[in-house]
């Protein structure tokens, strides 16, 4: 759907063309009907009404909260419970009624959407006040976790992406609160779920992304899975005063490996062949719409990891590597690792079954082979890094080598495919790697200034060259279209 800004500008231009005689009235009417010029002012008026209603609703809500706070201690407990439940049910009922209005009234739909979002926020305040009235003590992150589960249930039932995003934010805040104070007492079931947050969040938000067909929620689910899995490994190392070692090898290789090999049909690898399957193989297979997001997250994961661990001071103390006894005291962590290892193995088996159809020189430099090499080398560094003769030199060298190789591969893919984000991502990663190494080691100011100037000139030259070669390629492809398509 075209944006309102584009439609408004198109209306101004078409009116100018009409006055100048470049188009006739019939063509102007066709453009008006196609782009709905008559609805532009109506949409602006509806937005203004929604803003007024939103401001009025906020002031009304603040007034009600102030009134409740002024009389809160004087009311009985039963009346408080009735008031809280009535407020929650009333706001959600009105929001649902307005949200289900016909599409011809988008202003009321937006208002209903806002009320449903407000109802999700009221849910958290009700939970906090209820626990306070009935003297249910606990940690703050427990409240955020239960609140996030409730909002996620609302997102499933109402099929609203905004509620799914809010639920993910609440769950992430709860895990971060628990990670900052892992020794605080909590309830057994909440402790169990938070310890398995990578698995729990994946089971909640990945199906929600498919249910809502939301790329945003799937991207947040991938970020949550990777961050929860890595934070879980660090929490185990902090609890038992151990280093990472084999735990770090799994924490820093399993998330990108699974994200790169992710596919919604990952379980079909073990299906028995039949006539229907052979007919399906002959037909073009549908690509998972979320697979490019998962692979982009895998590249982002390796980019951030390579940059952080490219500093040599992280590898000076060989005690950062554990002796492996941590696994005997925390068997619960096997559940997450076992589940994700199975998924990763199935995904890479599916990728391996397709290798026979690929040529030696692939179109992209960031491909299955490159990701597999990154995974193997990273796992080897954490597993056997302590046995290296000088890990503070060898490990940073290999990490920096993979960092620059990844940056160059992204640059090459951006140039070959004409992908601007990929090109500039590789350029930023390359410049960050060079500048960080200059400032990390003891070098003179003259060398630092020379490298900075050289990087600036290189970025400007590469950007101008890329933009100059990107547009002619697009125009040449347009010229190569058949003439009947252009007429």
Secondary structure, DSSP 8 states (H G I E B T S, - for coil): ---HHHHHHHHHHHHHHHHHTSS-HHHHHHHHHHHTGGGHHHHHHHHHHHHHHHHHHHHHHHHHHHHHHHHTTTS-HHHHHHHHHHHHHHHHHHHHHHHTS-TT-HHHHHHHHHHHHHHHHHHHHHHHHHHHHTT----HHHHHHHHHHHHHHHHHHHT-HHHHHHHHHHHHHHHHHHHHTTTS---HHHHHHHHTHHHHHHHHHHHHHHHHT-HHHHHHHHHHHHHHHHHHHHHHHHHTT---THHHHHHHHHHHHHHHT--TTGGGGG----HHHHHHHHS-----TTHHHHHHHHHHHHHHHHHHTTSGGGGS-GGGS--STHHHH-TTHHHHHHHHHHHHHHHHHHHHHTGGGS-SS-S-SSSHHHHHHHHHHHHHHHHHGGGSTTHHHHHHHHHHHHHHHHHHHHHHHHHHHT-HHHHHHHHHHHHHHHHHHHHHS---HHHHHHHHHHHHHHHHHHHHHHHHHHHHHHHHHHHTS-HHHH-
